[in-house]
Structures are given as C-alpha cells and as structure tokens.
Amino acid sequence: MIVDVTDNDERGQVGIGTLIIFIAMVLVAAVAAGVLINTAGLLESTASDTGADSQAQVSNQIDVVTAVGENTDGDSSVEILTFTVKKSAGSDNIDLADATIEYQSDSASQTLTQGAVANATHFNQSSLKGDGDLVLTNTSERMSIELDVTAVDGALNEGEEATVRFVDQSGATTIYGVNVPDSIAGETFVEV
C-alpha cells in the first residue's frame, strides 16, 4: 500500500524544523548577548581606571617655585641643588615619600628616591611652609628638595646644564632644566 503525502503533512514537518532552528538561534543570540554585556562591563571598568590614571598624570604636577645652586667650596661649580616646590592647582595630594627624581646631565643619569640624607641615590626634603609631613595637601605648602650633585655627578661646572624630572606617585612628571651661569666664582648661591 502506498501512502499519499499531502501538503498539510509536509507543512507540519517544515514548521517543526523551523521552530527548532528558531529556538537554537534564540539560544545562540542569548549567549552572544551575555558575552557582549560581560565584555562591555569589563571594557567600561578598564576605561574608567585608565581615564582616572590619565587624569592624575595630567593634573598632578609638582611646581618648582625656585631653584638654587650652592657653591659650597668657593670654586666654579655647583655642588648642591635646592628646589622649592609646591603642588599645582587642581592636583591631588602629592606624597614626596613615593616620588622619584630623575637627574640627567652630559656625564650622569641617576634616579633618586626620598631619603634622610641627600646622597648618590637619595634626595632630602624639608618643610618650609605647611604641616611638616611629606605630603603636599594644598597649594600654599612649600617643600625644599635637596640633591647632592657631587654624589651623583661630581659637580655642575660653570655653563653646564642638567635636566631634573620630578615624578610623583601617580606617574605625573614635571621637567625642570638646570642651567649653571657662565660665571659663579666667589658666589655661594646662584639661581639655576
């Protein structure tokens, strides 16, 4: 006996197959949507962190108010560099205990960290105006930072130059160029 297949039977089978494919597509779309939402959340979090770090690096600045070179032995070279610094307007608190100073001249390159005594690997600081701790919390506070050039570089002679980079805890960098005057004989302190 031969069974005659009608159009209605064929349509029912096609409808069930289409329904199965449709359900599978919905499940795949749901999984893809979950992955996209998860990835978007992760990217948003990463972007927010990167934005905050970038903002800190741009806005956190150490302002150099004055820079003085000291000729301690009366010759024609600077042995001690003293910087009076403050935090710039709009900066977060700047912790000098976590700051570094990168000193570079024609004959030396050294990274210095905060220490009790200025030497070949440390800079020294003292409070000039403020509460006396190592954190600059407002723009009216002043801190004195001292570098012993003789321990790092030997000395800076007349007419020589050096670059000093102040890097705070957020990674923000302030660059200051030191220029020793062409004639300092007989002077104890010179502006650099």
C-alpha positions in Angstrom: 0.0 0.0 0.0 1.2 3.4 -1.0 0.6 6.3 1.4 -0.2 9.5 -0.3 1.5 12.5 1.4 -0.5 15.7 1.4 0.6 19.3 1.5 -0.7 19.6 5.1 1.6 16.8 6.4 4.7 18.4 4.7 3.9 21.8 6.1 3.7 20.4 9.6 7.2 18.8 9.4 8.7 22.0 7.9 7.1 24.1 10.7 8.6 21.8 13.5 12.0 22.1 11.8 11.7 25.8 11.5 10.7 26.1 15.2 13.8 24.0 16.3 16.1 26.2 14.2 14.4 29.4 15.6 14.9 28.2 19.2 18.5 27.3 18.5 19.1 30.8 17.0 17.4 32.4 20.1 19.7 30.4 22.4 22.8 31.4 20.4 21.7 35.1 20.4 21.2 35.0 24.2 24.6 33.5 24.8 26.2 36.1 22.4 24.3 38.9 24.2 25.5 37.7 27.5 29.1 37.7 26.3 28.8 41.2 24.8 27.3 42.6 28.0 30.0 41.0 30.1 32.7 42.3 27.7 31.1 45.8 27.7 31.2 45.9 31.5 34.8 44.8 31.6 35.8 47.4 29.0 33.9 50.2 30.8 35.7 49.3 34.1 39.1 49.3 32.3 38.4 52.6 30.5 37.3 54.2 33.8 40.5 53.1 35.5 42.6 54.2 32.6 40.8 57.6 32.5 41.4 58.2 36.2 45.1 57.3 35.8 45.5 59.6 32.8 43.8 62.4 34.6 46.1 62.0 37.6 49.1 62.0 35.3 48.0 65.2 33.6 46.6 67.1 36.6 49.1 66.1 39.3 52.0 68.3 39.0 54.9 69.4 41.2 55.5 73.1 40.6 59.1 74.3 41.0 58.9 77.8 42.7 62.6 78.4 42.8 65.8 76.5 42.1 69.2 77.5 43.7 72.6 76.0 43.2 75.1 76.1 46.1 78.8 76.5 45.6 80.0 75.1 48.9 83.7 75.2 48.3 84.1 78.5 46.5 85.3 77.1 43.2 83.5 77.5 39.9 80.9 74.6 40.3 77.6 73.9 41.9 77.7 71.0 44.4 74.1 71.2 45.9 70.8 71.8 44.1 67.9 73.0 46.2 64.4 73.2 44.8 61.4 74.9 46.5 58.3 73.1 45.3 54.6 73.1 45.8 51.7 71.2 44.3 49.9 72.8 41.3 46.3 73.9 41.4 43.9 71.1 40.8 46.4 68.4 41.8 45.6 65.6 44.2 47.8 65.2 47.3 51.4 64.7 46.3 53.3 62.3 48.6 57.1 63.0 48.3 57.9 59.8 50.1 56.6 57.9 47.0 58.1 60.4 44.5 61.3 59.9 42.5 63.7 62.4 40.9 65.5 61.6 37.7 68.7 63.6 37.3 70.4 63.7 33.9 73.4 65.6 32.7 76.0 65.1 30.0 78.0 62.9 32.3 75.5 61.2 34.6 72.0 59.7 34.8 70.5 58.7 38.1 67.1 58.0 39.7 66.8 59.2 43.3 64.3 58.3 45.9 63.4 60.1 49.1 65.9 59.6 52.0 67.0 61.1 55.2 70.3 62.4 53.7 70.9 63.6 50.1 73.5 61.3 48.5 74.1 59.3 45.3 70.7 57.5 45.5 68.5 59.7 47.7 67.2 63.3 47.8 66.4 65.0 51.0 63.4 67.3 51.7 62.3 69.6 54.4 59.1 71.5 55.0 59.3 75.3 54.5 55.6 76.0 55.0 52.9 73.6 56.0 52.3 70.8 58.5 55.8 69.3 58.1 54.9 65.9 56.7 56.0 64.6 53.2 52.6 65.1 51.7 51.7 68.3 49.8 48.0 68.7 50.5 47.3 72.3 49.4 48.9 74.9 47.1 50.1 77.1 50.0 52.5 74.4 51.3 56.2 74.6 50.3 58.8 71.9 50.5 62.5 72.2 50.0 64.1 69.3 48.0 67.9 69.0 48.1 70.1 67.0 45.7 73.8 66.4 46.3 75.2 66.8 42.8 78.7 65.8 43.9 77.5 62.4 44.9 75.5 61.9 41.7 77.5 63.7 39.0 80.7 65.1 40.6 79.5 68.7 40.2 78.0 71.1 37.7 80.6 73.4 36.4 80.0 76.9 35.0 77.9 76.9 31.9 76.8 73.2 32.3 73.2 72.0 32.1 71.2 69.2 33.6 67.6 68.0 33.5 65.7 67.1 36.6 62.4 65.2 36.3 60.1 65.1 39.4 57.8 62.0 39.1 55.1 61.8 41.7 53.2 58.7 43.0 50.7 58.8 40.1 53.4 59.0 37.5 52.9 62.6 36.6 56.2 64.2 35.5 57.5 67.8 35.9 60.7 68.6 34.0 63.0 71.3 35.2 66.1 72.4 33.3 69.1 73.4 35.4 71.5 75.9 33.8 74.5 77.0 35.8 75.5 80.6 35.0 78.7 81.1 33.0 80.5 82.8 35.9 79.9 81.8 39.6 83.3 82.4 41.1 83.1 83.9 44.5 79.3 83.3 44.8 77.9 80.9 47.3 74.3 80.7 45.9 73.2 81.1 42.3 69.8 80.8 40.7 69.8 77.8 38.3 
